Amino acid sequence: MERITMAHGAGGTIMNDLIKKHVLKYLGGSSAEVPLEALDDSAVIDNIVLKSDSHAVKPLFFLGGDIGRLAVAGTVNDIAMMGAEPVALTSGFVLEEGLPIEDLERILESMEKTCREAEVYIVTGDTKVVEKSGFGGCIINTSGIGKRNEALENNIAEVKKHRAFDSRWILDSNLRKGDKIIISGTVGDHGVTILSAQEGYNFGSQIKSDVAPLNKVVMELLKVGGIVSMKDPTRGGLSNSLNEWSQKSKVGILIREAKVPIRGDVKAACEMLGLDPMEIGNEGKVLIGVVPQKAEDILSILRGTKEGRDAQIIGEATDNFSEVVLETVVGGKRIMAPPIGDPVPRIC
């Protein structure tokens, strides 16, 4: 009998197969403008963007963040990736018997601070307590809603100045030949931080999670316009997100390894552990597909923010091949296959 494994929640091909073969077999089928079957970061119905996220990160607290900040930022970001303005959140807590009240207060305080940072607030929720079972003390579900806004309308109008575009939202399937690919900063920071906390590794540096709400940055970028696709490269990292774009948009993507920003200590940690930083999750980065005429403008705005100061144009969409291809630092090319899953368990 086939059973669920940790790989089924790791954000790669195994998780995608689970969703497509089993979840979508029973769920979905709505007339939503962007339905469950699209497997985008959020759904759209009647001009309202909807998203639901569950967070089971282990440990609850880590350098640069905690489960509370992760829960708020993760849902806010998924709504923003569609080009929508997040307006409200819900939060459901499953608390494990024995969780210190002091820890719960720390989590709640962190959620409050992150809500204020994003200017998106929790308006309703639920709390349950279960017997002590070893799941780590706390699991949080956050759901959110977002709406269309002037920045999104401006962005779409700007795209239409440069090429045909019939989408009303920023979707994984919007990428076309020639579109430039931008990453807002260094990759792998969050995953390596979580792995360090789980295993007690000390890499001799201050690697910390990048977890942050990105909705305000995204709204500023949409005012510049020209963006066709956005994604926060969480589980499965940059590699998984690029492969989702390529498959849904039916276009090849060329990525230049030398242009992908990676912290030196993160790269060293990955080399030591035999991991690929391109496959490790992030929680405060945005991957952007943009028409080539607006790429430098978007890059300039990004680099003027604390969240995007290390932003780079890392490649472009192409019809020279149908996969994601990495041009290595030595000049060769190899297929960047979709990962089986993020190598770090319980990353978010």
C-alpha positions in Angstrom: 0.0 0.0 0.0 1.4 3.4 -1.0 1.8 5.8 1.9 2.5 9.4 2.4 6.2 10.2 2.9 8.0 13.5 3.8 8.8 13.9 0.1 5.1 14.3 -0.6 5.3 17.7 1.1 8.6 18.9 -0.2 7.4 20.9 -3.2 9.0 19.0 -6.1 7.8 16.4 -8.6 6.6 13.9 -5.9 4.4 16.6 -4.3 3.1 17.7 -7.7 2.2 14.1 -8.6 0.3 13.8 -5.3 -1.7 16.9 -6.1 -2.4 16.1 -9.7 -3.1 12.4 -9.3 -5.0 12.4 -6.1 -6.1 15.8 -4.8 -7.4 17.1 -8.2 -9.1 13.8 -8.8 -11.6 14.8 -6.1 -11.3 18.5 -5.6 -11.5 21.5 -8.0 -13.9 21.7 -10.9 -15.1 25.2 -10.1 -15.8 27.9 -12.6 -13.3 30.2 -11.0 -11.4 32.5 -13.3 -8.1 31.0 -11.9 -9.2 27.6 -10.5 -7.5 25.1 -8.3 -6.5 23.1 -11.4 -4.3 26.0 -12.6 -2.0 25.4 -9.5 -1.0 29.0 -9.4 0.0 30.7 -6.1 -3.6 31.7 -5.4 -7.1 31.3 -7.0 -9.4 34.0 -8.4 -13.2 34.1 -8.3 -15.3 37.2 -9.0 -12.2 39.4 -8.9 -11.3 38.2 -5.4 -8.0 36.4 -4.9 -8.0 33.6 -2.4 -5.2 31.7 -0.8 -4.8 29.1 2.0 -1.5 28.0 3.6 -0.5 25.7 6.4 2.8 26.1 8.2 4.6 23.3 10.1 8.2 24.6 10.1 10.6 22.9 12.5 11.9 24.4 14.7 9.3 27.1 15.6 12.0 29.7 16.1 15.0 30.2 13.9 17.5 32.9 13.0 15.7 35.6 11.1 12.2 34.5 11.9 9.7 32.1 13.3 6.5 30.2 12.4 4.4 33.3 13.1 6.2 35.6 10.7 6.4 32.8 8.2 2.6 32.2 8.3 1.7 35.9 7.7 4.4 36.6 5.1 3.8 33.4 3.2 0.1 34.0 2.6 0.6 37.7 1.9 3.3 36.9 -0.7 1.2 34.3 -2.5 -1.6 36.8 -3.0 0.8 39.5 -4.2 2.4 37.1 -6.7 -0.9 37.2 -8.6 -0.7 41.0 -8.9 -3.4 41.4 -6.3 -3.4 43.6 -3.2 -3.7 41.5 0.0 -6.5 43.0 2.2 -7.2 40.5 5.1 -6.0 37.2 6.6 -7.5 34.4 8.7 -5.5 32.3 11.1 -6.1 28.8 12.5 -3.9 27.4 15.2 -3.4 23.7 16.1 -1.5 23.8 19.4 0.1 20.7 20.9 -0.4 19.9 24.6 2.7 21.1 26.5 3.5 24.1 24.3 4.8 26.8 26.6 2.5 29.8 26.8 5.6 32.0 26.5 6.3 30.4 23.1 2.8 31.0 22.0 3.0 34.7 23.0 6.3 35.0 21.1 4.6 33.6 18.0 1.6 35.9 18.3 3.7 39.0 18.9 5.7 38.1 15.8 2.5 37.7 13.7 1.3 41.1 14.9 4.6 42.8 13.9 4.6 41.2 10.5 0.9 42.2 9.9 1.8 45.7 10.7 4.8 45.6 8.4 2.6 44.3 5.6 -0.4 46.4 6.6 -2.6 43.3 6.2 -4.4 42.1 9.3 -5.9 38.9 10.7 -9.7 39.3 11.0 -10.9 35.9 12.1 -9.6 32.5 13.0 -9.8 29.3 15.1 -7.8 27.5 17.8 -7.6 23.8 18.5 -5.5 21.9 21.0 -4.4 18.2 20.5 -2.7 15.6 22.6 1.1 15.7 22.8 2.3 13.7 19.7 5.7 15.1 18.7 4.7 17.3 15.8 6.6 20.2 17.2 4.2 22.3 19.3 2.3 24.3 16.8 0.9 24.3 13.3 -0.7 27.5 11.8 -3.0 27.8 8.9 -3.4 31.3 7.3 -5.8 32.1 4.6 -6.1 35.4 2.8 -8.0 37.5 0.3 -6.8 40.1 -2.1 -8.3 42.4 -4.7 -7.5 44.0 -8.1 -5.9 47.4 -7.8 -4.7 50.3 -10.0 -1.1 49.1 -9.9 -2.1 45.8 -11.5 -4.2 47.6 -14.2 -1.2 49.8 -14.9 1.1 46.8 -15.2 -1.1 45.0 -17.7 -1.5 48.2 -19.8 2.3 48.5 -19.9 2.7 44.8 -21.0 0.2 45.4 -23.8 2.3 48.2 -25.2 5.0 45.7 -26.0 3.3 42.4 -26.9 -0.1 40.6 -27.1 -1.4 39.8 -23.6 -4.9 38.5 -22.8 -4.5 37.6 -19.1 -6.1 39.7 -16.4 -3.7 38.4 -13.7 0.0 37.6 -13.2 0.1 33.9 -13.9 2.7 31.1 -14.2 1.4 30.5 -17.8 2.1 34.1 -19.1 5.8 33.8 -19.9 6.7 34.1 -23.6 9.9 34.0 -25.7 12.2 37.0 -24.9 10.8 37.8 -21.5 13.6 38.4 -19.0 13.9 36.6 -15.7 14.7 38.5 -12.5 15.4 37.2 -9.0 15.1 39.8 -6.2 18.0 38.5 -4.1 20.2 35.7 -2.9 18.8 32.2 -3.0 18.9 29.4 -0.4 19.1 31.5 2.7 15.9 30.3 4.4 16.5 26.6 3.7 20.1 26.6 5.0 19.0 28.5 8.1 16.3 25.9 8.9 18.7 23.0 8.2 21.3 24.6 10.5 18.6 24.9 13.3 17.4 21.3 12.8 20.7 19.6 12.7 22.8 22.0 14.9 25.2 22.9 12.2 27.5 25.9 12.7 28.8 27.2 9.4 30.8 29.9 11.1 28.6 32.8 9.8 25.3 34.5 10.4 23.2 32.8 7.7 19.6 33.8 8.5 16.2 33.4 7.0 15.0 35.9 4.4 11.3 35.5 5.5 9.5 38.8 4.8 6.2 40.2 3.4 6.8 41.4 -0.2 3.5 43.0 -1.0 4.6 46.6 -0.8 7.6 45.9 -3.0 5.4 44.1 -5.5 3.0 47.0 -5.7 5.8 49.4 -6.5 7.0 47.1 -9.3 3.6 46.8 -10.8 3.4 50.6 -11.0 6.5 50.4 -13.2 4.7 47.8 -15.3 5.7 45.1 -17.7 5.5 42.1 -15.4 3.9 39.0 -16.8 4.7 36.3 -14.1 5.8 36.3 -10.5 6.5 33.5 -8.0 8.0 33.2 -4.6 10.4 30.3 -4.9 9.6 28.5 -1.7 9.7 24.6 -1.5 11.9 23.3 -4.3 13.5 26.7 -4.6 14.4 28.5 -7.8 14.6 25.3 -9.8 11.1 24.2 -9.0 9.6 27.6 -9.7 11.3 27.9 -13.1 10.2 24.5 -14.2 6.6 25.3 -13.2 6.8 28.4 -15.4 8.4 26.5 -18.3 5.8 23.7 -18.2 2.7 26.0 -17.8 3.9 28.6 -20.3 5.2 25.9 -22.8 8.5 27.8 -23.3 12.1 27.1 -22.6 14.1 29.1 -20.0 17.8 29.9 -20.1 19.4 30.7 -16.8 23.0 31.9 -16.4 24.5 30.4 -13.3 27.0 33.3 -12.9 24.2 35.7 -12.5 22.2 33.9 -9.8 23.1 35.6 -6.5 24.1 33.2 -3.7 25.8 34.2 -0.5 29.3 32.7 -0.2 28.5 31.1 3.2 25.3 29.5 1.8 27.2 28.2 -1.2 29.9 26.8 1.0 27.3 25.1 3.3 25.6 23.5 0.3 28.9 22.2 -1.1 29.7 20.7 2.3 26.4 19.0 2.5 26.1 18.0 -1.1 23.0 20.2 -1.7 22.1 22.4 -4.7 21.2 26.0 -3.6 19.0 26.3 -6.6 16.7 23.6 -5.1 16.5 25.1 -1.6 13.5 27.1 -0.5 13.3 30.8 0.1 10.7 32.9 2.0 11.5 36.5 1.1 12.4 36.4 -2.6 10.3 37.1 -5.7 11.0 35.6 -9.1 9.8 37.9 -11.9 9.1 37.4 -15.6 9.0 40.8 -17.4 8.9 42.0 -21.0 12.5 42.9 -22.1 11.7 46.6 -22.6 10.9 47.0 -18.9 13.5 44.7 -17.3 16.1 47.3 -16.4 13.4 49.6 -14.9 12.2 46.8 -12.7 15.7 45.9 -11.7 16.5 49.5 -10.8 13.4 49.8 -8.5 14.2 46.5 -6.9 17.8 47.4 -6.1 16.5 50.5 -4.4 14.7 48.4 -1.7 16.2 46.5 1.2 14.4 43.3 0.0 15.9 43.6 -3.5 19.3 45.2 -3.2 20.9 42.0 -4.6 18.5 41.6 -7.5 19.8 40.3 -10.8 18.6 39.6 -14.3 19.4 35.9 -14.5 18.1 34.7 -17.8 15.2 34.8 -20.3 12.5 32.7 -21.9 13.5 31.1 -25.3 12.2 28.8 -28.0 15.6 27.3 -28.6 14.6 24.4 -26.3 11.6 23.4 -24.2 13.2 22.9 -20.8 14.9 25.0 -18.2 18.6 25.1 -19.1 21.4 26.3 -16.9 24.4 27.9 -18.5 27.2 27.0 -16.1 30.0 29.3 -14.9 32.4 27.4 -17.2 30.2 28.0 -20.2 28.6 24.6 -20.7 24.9 24.0 -20.6 22.8 21.4 -18.7 19.1 20.8 -18.1 17.9 22.1 -14.7 15.4 19.3 -14.1 12.6 19.8 -11.6 13.7 18.6 -8.2 12.2 15.6 -6.6 11.6 17.8 -3.6 13.3 20.4 -1.3 16.1 18.6 0.5 15.3 20.3 3.8 12.2 18.8 5.6 9.6 21.0 7.3 11.0 24.2 5.8 7.7 26.1 6.1 
